[in-house]
Amino acid sequence: MDAAILSKLLSPDGWALLGALPPYDERQAMKTVTALRAKGVAPDLAAAVVTQSRLRTRARAKFGDFADGMLFTPDGLEQATRLLVAALHARRYLDAGVSVLADLTCGIGADSLAFAGTGLRVVATDLDECTAAIAQWNLRHFPEADVRHADGLGLDLRAEGIEGVYADPARRVSGGSGARSRRVFDPRAYEPPLDSVWALRETVPAVGIKVGPGIPHDGLPEDAETQWVSVNGDVVEAGLWFGPLALDGPGRSALVLRTFTDEDGKEHTLSRTVRGDVVPDVGGVGQYLYEPDGAVIRAGLVGQAAAELGGRLVDPTIAYVTTDSPAELPSARPTDSVGAPAPIATGYRVLDTMPFGLKRLKAYLRDRNVGRITIKKRGTAVVPEQLRKQLVLTGTEEATIVLTRVAGNQQVLLVEPLGAV
């Protein structure tokens, strides 16, 4: 989005036009643009309001009803922190005694919304003039937020009275000539580079940095708490928290969040933090199999999960936990779990096991009249889509199988889903 289009969107006519659009429907998008142009709306404004309508629809997963009063860019929405998680970021700063912080790479203003919304005074900066203008608009209801088109690394933190620093470095680079941006995995290629943000803790110890969940463990700073976060099973981010923001001290942790709406329409969030360095037992497949949450796996805390589940790993290199009896952690059923810990794994009852072999598996499933199959895998090169075609299933029953490595050997487990624990 350029400055001219943004100006048109923020004009009284542009804003009213955006607010009057019907709910976004991809199948009707072109018709909507054509109808707007037929009414005399400029082509660039017609395209812009329909694009914003599409982005708002996507943004509701992260911002809920707040999305209806915001503006977005595709990359800004992609990288924006979910409001639920941003609120937890704000809580860290509050618990650390921070009252004034700098959001060095505010983007469209997602985290700054949460910071300002909890009463923190925030100086929010972005290098891109148009993005900074969008953030300023999104934060227009919060006098606690001072949004600037500036290089956040150039702030005089002491002179500004900054007590904490937050950064969400750009992990995408432009493809140029209208091409789609591409994701960056090397922290040295972030904008700004992680090293430049880490260095700020010499001036302000309370530094927090959002990074991609795929960040490698090698090279993580020893004085930070690195926490991976999942929401409803999706790993959404990792965060590096320094100084007083590392509330439980340096190390790796996983934060598992599950949301649900109760019978009265009230929304609830279950949470559980997994932390610890446990060397897990390894043994044969028991009567139950558990797949730890993705944040637990990314954090390298499968051993701790196994300990909490009362189980062992099926293989030293595979993130599956097995037990001889059902795990007894609280369930996350919406009817009885308000205030309970979030589940950290998905459970299955093991019905049968066998060495992997296409002919053997095909005959096994045919004998059981299986026609529909769910395939889960870990630690195997088998491609589920290809395997499904090779099995040529024609029965009427359903089945779930797990392809994995057990004690170094490829195995097939026939399982029955139990739910989250």
Beta strands, then each sheet from edge to edge (+ up, - down):
strand 1: 100-103
strand 2: 121-126
strand 3: 145-149
strand 4: 164-167
strand 5: 172-173
strand 6: 182-183
strand 7: 207-211
strand 8: 224-231
strand 9: 234-242
strand 10: 251-261
strand 11: 267-275
strand 12: 288-292
strand 13: 312-313
strand 14: 321-323
strand 15: 345-355
strand 16: 370-378
strand 17: 397-406
strand 18: 409-420
sheet 1: 3+ 2+ 1+ 4+ 7+ 9- 8+ 10+ 11-
sheet 2: 5+ 6-
sheet 3: 13+ 14- 12+ 15- 18+ 17- 16-
end
